[in-house]
Amino acid sequence: MTTANVVKLGHGRKGLSGTVVAVGAAAGSPGSSDIQFDVELERRLLEIGLVEGAHVEILHEGFIGRDPIAIRVDSMRVALRRREADAVLVQIDGGAGMRRQGGRDVA
């Protein structure tokens, strides 16, 4: 796994697909002053199937601010706020969901 192919799910665009490599604190989720919230968020993400090795794909982005996003986790569809999706690291399959910026691929 190279870090160039790993992005936070919340930073992806429609069409991004890949494999979950880390969730919650292991993903370096955005720190909040409420540690209990982070623990609860990690638990909920794991319960809905966002576990290491799960295949994910961004299916839809909200109209305003591209938030929330609809994702497919294995065979299930789930909606998440981008802030919540930032707690999930994904290793990208190929270049799906990437765009060119300044001569390099970005999510």
N, C-alpha and C positions, 0 to 999 in steps of 0.2 A: 504494500500500500504506500503510495507516495502522497505527500501532503498537498501536492498540486491538484490532485484529483479528489480531494476531500473538502466539502463545503458544509456550512450549516443549512439545514433544510429550509429555514426561513429566508435564506438569501437566494434560493433557486427561483427559476422562471418556469412557466407552464411548459411541460414536456420533459423536465428534468426527471431522470430515473437513475436509480442506483441502489446500493446496499447500505443499510444502517451499520455504522461501525462503533458508535458510542451514543449514550443517552444520558441526559442530566448532568451531574457534576463531572462525569468522565468526559463529557463533550465540551466542557468549559462554558456551560450555559451562562447567560448574562446574570451577573450577581445582583441580587436585590437585598434590601435591608431585612427582608422577611425570609429567613432561612427555612421556616416551616413551609412557606409557599413553594420554594424550590423543591423540597422533599415531596410535597404533595403533587406538584407538577410531574416530577420524575416518576412517581408511582402511577399516576394516571396514564402517562405516555406508555409505560411498560404494560399496563393492563389492556390498552387498546391494541397492543401488538407491535409497538415500535421497540423491538428488541434487536440486539446485535444479530446480523445475518438476514433480517427481514428485507424484502424487496419493496421499495417505495417509488412512487411516481406522482408528480404534481399534475393533477388533471385540470384544475380550474383556478383562476385568480379572481378575487372580488373586483368589482368595478372601481370602487373608490380606494385609492392607495394600494391596489393589488392585495387587499386584506379583507376577509380571511382567504385561506387557500383550501382547496379540496384535494386530498391525496388518496392514492390507493396504497394500502398496506397489505401486501400479499394479495388476498382476494376480497378485502373489505375496503369500503370507502369511508373516509373520515374528514371532517372539517376542523381546521386549527387556525388560530391566530398566528401570524408570523412570529410574534414574540415567543409564543409557546414552541413553535417549530424550530426556533433558534437553539433549543436545548437538544437537538438531534443532529449528529454529524453523519453525512452520507458520502460514501465513495461513489463517484459518478461513473455510470456506464457510458463509455465513449464520450461524445461531446454533447449529449442531449441536454437541453435546457441551459445551454451556455450561449453567451454572445461575445463578440469581439469588442475589446476596448483597449485602445492604445497598443495594438499589436499583440495582445494576449487574451486568452479566454477568461471570462469571468462569469459567475453564476447569474 
